């Protein structure tokens, strides 16, 4: 009789453990995917976003060049603003391209004035930065604080 009870207890234990394991497997399959189990998706910026990051770097270089007492060149890559794929294509309206053209013209004009001027004027550099801010107030206001940090704060050389 002891043997039969022992066998029955062992049999029920095996059935119970097997049922729990299959239930755990089922819960694991049905569970929502976590960040660890999902493939890592790299952010790929639009052409316009990449150009904006490059423009920020160019403005920092321009500022350093001016602080060193030299005159910067106009970054020709900025003309890509007319052809770069926008992050939000619906923003590519006439006003956007008008502001872009004004920005490019202002930048070229400011660089030319810097080349002709005998005395450095940080306001010319700040006009370029202000033009960036003006456009970003209408389109993509997110980076305005970041752009404002590019301004020439101290007007002494």
Helices and strands as residue ranges (DSSP letters): H 2-30, H 47-67, G 76-82, G 89-91, H 94-116, H 122-138, G 141-143, H 144-148
